Amino acid sequence: MIKRIFSVDGMACPHCKKRVEDALTALPGVGSAVADIDSKQVEVCFDESRVTPQQLQEAVEDCGYGFAL
C-alpha cells in the first residue's frame, strides 16, 4: 500500500467530504481515504497493483468534483 495526497476541487461541506471518501473507498484496492475540506485535499492509501491514480480520479470526477493527479 502506498499513501498519496491529491487535490480535490469543489468540496465545500461535510457531505462533499463523505461523498469523496465513499467513492474512493468503494474501489477495490483502496484501504482508506481521508478528505480535508479546508485544504481541499484527500489522502488515499491504496494498493497500486489493484487500482491506479486514474481510477481514483474517475471515481471522484464521477461524483462531480475535480481531482488533480
Protein Blocks (a to p, Z undefined) as FASTA:
>chain_A
ZZdddddehiabfklmmmmmmmmmmpghiabdcddfklopacddddfklbcfklmmmmmm
mnopacdZZ
